[in-house]
Amino acid sequence: MSNDFELLLRFDPTGLHDAAKAWRGLSTGAQSAETRHRSQVNGPLQQAKWEGNDASYAFSTMGRTEQILEIVKVESAAAALTLDTVADRMYQAQTNLKNAVHRAEEWGLTVSSDGTVSLPPLDKGAQHDPDAVNSPERKALATLRGDVQEWINKALSDAKDASDKGDSALSRLDADILSRPRTFGSTAETAQDVKDVMKDLGLANPYVPENKDPQKSADWWKSLTPEQQSSYLALYPDQIGKLDGLPATARDEANRLVLDQQLDEMKAGDARGSGMTSEDYNKLEGALIALKTRIDQQDGAAEDQQLFLLGIDPKAYGGDGKAIIAIGNPDTADHTALMVPGTDNTLRDMPDQIKRISELQRASRETAPGAKVSVISWLGYDAPEVDGTVMTTDRAESAAEPLRQFTKGTRVAQGDHHSHLTVMSHSYGTTAVGAAAAGGEGLGADDIVAVASPGMTVKSADQLHIDPSHFWTGRANDDMLIKAVAGVTLGEDPMVDHFGGNNFEVDTSGHSGYWDKKGDKDSLSLLNQARIIVGGQPTTVPKVYTPPPTFDHPRP
């Protein structure tokens, strides 16, 4: 044995914990700096539509600055985790060592300065007395000596193991990640570094609630200190970002990091081993670039027009991906609307969906000046392709529970602030909303809007857990595809009189024109949706008379 025994007895965990605190402070500071840079530097210049060679160089440099801050945030949090873990384990080993020494003293055993345990010496007269040397008491004490020596050895071994694992983990977190000359891969490496550090330290996955009960998730999050929350956001963003019930600001911070890590990984790699073709790989990478660019552009907008990334999983559904994004903070809005897109929508279509929710928010704010309005695009399900899947309710039924949970989580995150909630949908998205509203306890919405609906899996509005007077539907006269399929396989046509509810006036054309302008003015189609969002009264048209069906549409 060596001096390890005395070193461990004198060990003071305060130094390591203080160092960990400093690293956590650096991580939090990097996050704050990145947020300020986005909102006060990069975002405003993006909003100003600065262009040209100088702009390209500047935006590239600013992007690198934000990348460095992001790397520092994650790597510093990982260093803090390592130091705290080593300190705690060393302290536990020290406690075990001191307990062993105290027990030795109680039993009259001697512990030397190197940790060797000895029996108490016999009197001179008894040293050569076989009866004294081999007495039952002496043998029992020898057994105890062996136990104490084993405890001491174990404590020293645990301390060395903690130190070695900490050294191995910290060696992964060197500054080379910032200085190595490479274009892509550094941000993605931070995610792998966290996994490797956890493995080096032998840590199990941290406790994060299953994403099944938004209230439980919210209560857990509130139970954490600000420092713990910051660490979770930096180290486990993929788990935090998907938790319904958490504040929109926390989910946005986590999911932006996930987006950056996933995009950087794709830029640094290729299709080999991804399970995707080169074409699909490049399309997904392009979709992530377009989404990040659109989010970055909005960072310089007024606070109530900023984008919040509430969910992101680029590789879900075989690369179609899923994403949830809001314009305006839904936690503090007076009026919150949620739009569920329909057939053939994937992650690649999110920039168009952002444009759509932006128009809805703008029109709603102009309808109710001074009101805070948030509009969310919820692509949290696998929208059907233009094939046989669009004629069945399977995808809608799969979307039902996640959508119910998301709306419940929205209410939980709002707390005592009860926003007026409108759940909107378009095309097959109305089928998904219908399945969600009809099941469980419904969506908890104040109003439901179905635009161009082929059917909502039910026969009538009163099956949607909402007063039919707060159900609204509309369809363009020349939306011929929906006219042809409405009421066939996906539920009754919501436009007909026996379905119930209200038909709002539509003055636009086609299947995707419901958010268009009419010349330089907003269309009635858009205005009527905006009026519903802010709790107003849209212009309506009579329901379509159709004889009631003589059969029930099957509900899975």
Buried (B, 14 or more C-beta within 10 A) or exposed (E): EEEBBEEBBEBEBEEBBEBBBBBBBBBBBBBEBBBEBBBEBBBBBBBEEEEEEEBEEBBEEBBEBBBBBBBBBBBBBBBBBBBBBBBBBBBBBBEBBEBBBEBBEEBEBEBEEEBEBEBEEBEEEBEEEEEBEEBEEBEEBEEBBEBBBEBBBBBBEBBBBBBEBBEBBBEBBEEEBEEEEEEBBBBBBBBEBBEBBBEBBEBEEEEBBEBEBBEBBBEBBEEEEEBEBBBBBBBBBBBBBBBBBBBBBBBBBBBBBBBBBBBBBBBBBEBEEBEBEEEBBBBBBEBBEBBBEBBBBBBBBEEBBBBBBBBBBBBBBEBBBBBBBBBBBBBBBBBBBBBBBBBBBBBBBBBBBBEBBBBBBBBBBEBBEEBBBBBBBBBBBBBBBEEEBBBBBBBBBBBBBBBBBBBBBBBBBBEEEEBBBBBBBBBBBBBBBBBBBBBEEBBBBBBBBBBBBBBBBBBBBBBBBBBBEBBBBBBBEEBEEBBEBBBEBBBBBBBBBBBBBBBBBBBBBEBBBBBBBEEEEBBBBBBBBBBBBBBBEBEEEEBBEBEEEEEEBEBE
